[in-house]
Amino acid sequence: MPPGPWKSCFWVGGLLLWLSVGSSGDAPPTPQPNCADFQSANLFEGTDLKVQFLLFVPSNPSCGQLVEGSSDLQNSGFNATLGTKLIIHGFRVLGTKPSWIDKFIRTLLLATNANVIAVDWIYGSTGVYFSAVKNVIKLSLEISLFLNKLLVLGVSESSIHIIGVSLGAHVGGMVGQLFGGQLGQITGLDPAGPEYTRASVEERLDAGDALFVEAIHTDTDSYSYLICDHMRAVHLYISALENSCPLMAFPCASYKAFLAGRCLDCFNPFLLSCPRIGLVEQGGVKIEPLPKEVKVYLLTTSSAPYCMHHSLVEFHLKELRNKDTNIEVTFLSSNVTSSSKITIPKQQRYGKGIIAHATPQCQINQVKFKFQSSNRVWKKDRTTIIGKFCTALLPVNDREKMVCLPEPVNLQASVTVSRDLNLACV
């Protein structure tokens, strides 16, 4: 995948968030004796579901145990007093085990003390995509019957967390509906788009399917099926489980508005508690009741650990102009650079934008400006502007966080100007 920020999206019991990711992978561990594993199918076997429920426990995270009934669960080390997390994979075009599933299970068990159950529906998910879609209802019913067995053992509905990938996200949503939206949490990792973009709330993952619902979208081409960005959500979530750095998103009406610097804080509707990806309770959102559905956005790097710091950048013109003013702003830190464009509309005093940078703000030591030319072909553009540059790390809850260069910046069209930048760590 090419380097640089990627757009993505995530929603939470009412949140929708744009994210970005790159690809990663681990060599699968060697299966242990007496441990169950995922099935394999071929293109001509993708009709019957043949569902398997594979239990993984903290004491043996690499060994799956095939559990079907209550007796299997009671003899397997399943702990009804712990939370239970179900992982549901999506469409498997070649009928093979998901390459990410082993690392996902191990990371999940390291991150939390819980029962982890992987739902293997390889047979029903292979072959033609539309056949897999037809199996969603039947699979949802089978999972619901299995969950009822957990409830008989004393598991509470609110302790159940479904993590569904692609088509598996909509399976999780349907299961949640069957339990009246009373399951604790559903996480949808890039919920499948084909056959679902116009589906009713009864047919797809929806904010009302659990007490807390989040959906992380990383498919940059509006959910058409491309593996490279479709699986980015999985690797992003694994990275968040490893807790290497926080992945915080900001409420905004659109991705374009976010990049334009129109959404800078966490105050409305979250009262200073912007949502985070991972296992933080309710995504770190502290208000009750939760809003029904809110879109939130962030930028990430193209490879693990994916997190970036977001800064507001502003340029204030000394004099008004009769045309739009476009300025490219670049932050420099060691050998790392990150850029954004500020557009100041004509007859307006200032413009702003968002820069996402992989290093903390205090490691940025220089800022560069380039006032873009008006593209006069017949002669060099010698237009100059003077203005004040300011920046602040998101979230910006008050103007006191703004740091401005002490001297005005003089810019000539198409000429790059550098200034030292001294920012404090937070």
N, C-alpha and C positions, 0 to 999 in steps of 0.2 A: 504494500500500500504506500502511496506517496506520503511524505511527511507533512506536518502542519495541522492546524485545527480542523476538526470535523464537526459537522452539525449532528445533533441527536436530540432525542426527546424522552421525557419521563413523566408519568403522572401517578398521583398518590391519593387514594381514597377521595379524591379530588385533587390530584396534581398532574400536570403534564409538563415534561421537562426535556429540553433538547441537549443531547450529549454528543460525545465523539470518542472514537476508539481506534486502535490498530489491531493487528492480529498477534496472537501468541499461542504457544502450545507446549505441552510436556509429553515425553514418551510415556505411554501407559505402563503401569506397573505389571509385573508378571503375576497372573492369577495364582492364588494359593490353592492347595488341595482342599477339597470339601467346601469350596466357596462357589456360590452361584454367580453366573455372569449373564450379560445380555445375550439374547438370541441373535441369529443372523437369518435373513430371508433373502429371496431374490425377486426379480420383477414379476414373476408369475405366481408368487405366494402372497402378495399383498391384499388379501381379501379378509381372512379371519383375523381377529384381534390377537388371540393367544397371549393375553396380558399376564405379565409377571410383576410381582411386587418384591423388590429386593431391599432388605433392611440392612443398614449400616449403623453401627453403634460406636461411640467414642473410644471404647476399649479395643476395637479392631476395625479401624476405618477403611481398610483395604479389602475386607472380606464381606461380600454380600451374602445374605441368607435369604433363601426363598421362603416367603411367608404368604400363606393363603387364608388360613382360618385363625380363629382365636387361639387354638391350641398351639399352632406354629408360633404365634406372637409370644405366648406365655413362656415358651421354651427357648426363645431366641435371644434373650437379654433385652428385649423391648421394655422400656421403663415408662409406665403410664404417667408418672409424675413429672416427666420432662416434656418440653415442647416437641412437636413432631413436624418435620418438614418434608413435603413431597416434591420431588423433582419430576417434571413431565416434559419429555423431549418433544420435538415437532416432527415434521415431514422428513423421512429418510429415503431419499430417492433411490439409493442403491441397497437399502435393507441392511446397513451396517450399524454397529454400535457407535453412538456419538463420540467423536474423538476427545471432546472436552469433559465428558461426564466424570471420569475418574478424578481429575484434578478438582472439579467442582465439589464432589463429595468430600474429598480430603480437606479442602479449604473450609468448607462449611462446618465440618466436625471440629476443626481446629478453632474456628471462630466462635462456636457456641456449643454448649453441652445439651445436645438434643438427639432424638431419634431421627435418622435420615432415611427416607424410603424413596428409592428410584423406581419410577413406573416405566416398565419396559413394554412398549406396544409396537415393537419393530415390525411385526408382521402386518399390523393394521395401518402402519404409516408409510410403507414402501410402495413402489410401483408408480401409479399415476396420482398426482397431487389431489385431484378431485375425488378419487376413491378414498384417500386419507381423510378428506373433509367429511365425507359421508359417514366415516367411522367415529366422528367426534361425539355424537350423542350417545352411541352405544358405549364408548369408552368412559364417558362421563358417568353413566349409570353404574358401570362396574367399579369405578373409583369410589362412588358414593356408597355402594354396598360395602366396600372394604373399610371406608371410614366409619361406617356404622358399627363395624366390629371393634374398632378402636374405642368408640364411645361406650360400648358394653364393658370394656376393660377399665373404664373410669377416666378416659381421656376427655378433656373438655373441648368443646368446639372452638373456643377462643384461643386455645394453645396450638391450633393447626395452622400451618403456613404452607401454602401451595406456591411453588416457583415453576412457572410454565414458560417454555421457550418456543417462540414462533407459534405454530399451531397449538402447542401445548398450553399457551397462555389462554386461548379461548376455551380449551378443555377445562382449565382451572376456573374460568369465569362461569361456565355452565355448572360445574360441581358446586361452586359457591351459591348459585341460584337455588340448587336443589336443597341447600341447607338454609335457605331463607336469608342469605347475606350475613349469617352469624358466625362463619369461620373467622379466625383471628386476622389473617392477612393473605392476600394474593399478590405475588410479584409477577408481572408479565415482562419477559425479556424479548423485546422487539416482536410484539404480537403480529401474527401473520396478516398480510394485507389482502392478497387475492381471495375472493369470495367473502370478504368480511368488511370491506370499506363501506358498504351500504347495508350491512346486516343490522337487524334490530338489536336492542339491548338484551333481549332474551337469547340471542344467538351468539353473542360475542362477549369478551371481557368488558365489564362496565364498572363504574365507580361504586355501584351499590351491591356488588357481588360478595363483599366481605366487610368486616368492620374497618379494615384499612386496605386500600388497593393502590398499587403503584404500577405504572407501565413505563418502561425505559425503551425509547425508540432510537435506534442508531442507523437505520436504513436511510441513506441520504437521498434516495431517488423515490421517495413517497411510497415505500413499501412494496415495490416490485421485487421479485425474488433474486437477489444476488448474494452469494454466500459470503463474500469478503466483508461487506458491511453488515449483513444480516447477523452474523455471528459475533460482531464486535460487542454487542450488548452483553453476551455471556462473559467475555474476557474482561469487560469493564466491571461487571458485578463481582467476578472473582477477585479482581484487584481491590475493589471496595471492601470485600470480606477480609482481605489481608491487612486492611487498615493502615496502609503505608502513608496515606495522606487523605485529608477530607475532600469529598466531592460534593460541593455545595452548589445549588442552583437558585435562580432568582425569578420571581413571578413576573410575567410580562405577557402582553397580548399577542406578540408575534416574535419570531426570531429576528426579523429585520429591525423591529423596534428595540430589541435587546442590544443588537450590535450598534445601533445609533445612540446608545446611552440614555434611553428613556426609562429604563427600569434599573434602579441602582440600589435599592434597599430591600429589606425583608419585612417592612412594617405592615403593608397592606397586601394580602389578608392575614399574614402570619405573625404579626406582633413581634418582630425581631427574631423569628425562629425559622430561617430559610431551610427548606428540606435538604437532606443529605441522602446519598445512596448508601445502602448497606443494611446492617441489622440494628441500627439505632431505632429505638422504639418510636413508632409512628414517623419514621424518617427524620426525627429531631424536631418535628412540629409540635409545639407545646399547647396550642390553643384547643379548647373544646367548646362546642362541637367543631369538628373539622369542616372546612368548606366543602361543598359538594364536589366540585371539580375545578382545578386551577392548572393552567399551563405555566411551567417554569423552565428556564433555559440555562445552559452553561456550555462552555467550550472545553475540550480536552486535547491532549496530545494524541499522536497516532500510535503510541506504544505505551506499555505499562511503565509507571503506575497511573498514567493518564491525567492526573490532576494538574490544573493550571490555576494561577492566581489572576484575578480579573481586576483591571484598573480603569477608572474613568479618566479620560483625557479631554481637556478643554482648551480652546484657543479663542481669546477675546481680541477682536480688532480694535485698533485705536480709532480708525475712521470707517464709516460705512462705505460699502461699494455698491455699484449698480449691476453687479453680476455675481453669480455664485463663486465662492472661494473654496478651493479644494487643497487641503494640506495633508501630506502623508507624514505620520508621526511614527518613529521607530525607537523602541527601547533596546539598549545594548547592555549585556551582562556577560563578561568574559567573551566566549565565542558564540553566545546565544543571542539571537535577535528576534524581535516580534514587532509587528507593525499594524497600524490601523489608519483609516482615512477619516479626516474630519471635513465635513461639508458645512460651510457657513452660507446660508441662503442670502440672496441679494437683499440689501437694505436691512440686514439684521446684524447684530453686534457680535454674536459668538456662536460657535458650533461645538459639538462634542461627539465622542465615540467610545468604544470599549477596546482595550488591548488585553489579550490573554497571554500571559508569560509563564514559562515553566519554572523560573527561579523566583524566590521571594523578592518583594519589592525593594528591600534594603540592599540586595545584590545588584540592582540596576545602577550603573554608574554613569550612563550617558544617554542623552536623548538627541535624535536627529530629526530635522524638519526639511521637507521639500515642498515648496509652494508650486503647485502644478501649473504649467504654462497654458495659455489660452489657445495654443496650437496655431499661431500665426505662421503660415508657411513661407510667406514672402520676406519676413524679417524676424530677427531675434526679439523675443518678448522680454522687455526690460522692466516690466511692472514690478513694483516693490510694495510690500505691506509691512506694517508694524503691529505687533500685538503682544499679549501676555499669555503665557502658557501655564496651566495648572493641572494637577493630577491628584487622584485619591484612590486608595484601595477599596474595592467593594467588600461588604456593603457600605454605602455612604449614607448614614442615617442623619448626619448634620454637616453643614458646610465647614465646620471647624476642622474637619479631616483633610481639607484641600491643602496641598502644598504647591506654591507657585514659584517659578524662577524669579530671582530678585530683580533682574533687569529685563526690559522689553526685548523681544526677538525681532530682528530685521530680516526679512526674507525677500529675495529676488526670484522671479519665476525660473524654475528648473534648476536652481542652485541649492545644493544640500548644505545645511548649516547644523553644526553640532554644539551642544551645550552639556557641561557636566551636570549630573543630577545626584543630589544627596538626599536619600530618603531613609527614614527610620524604620527599624524592624517592629513588627507588631506581634 
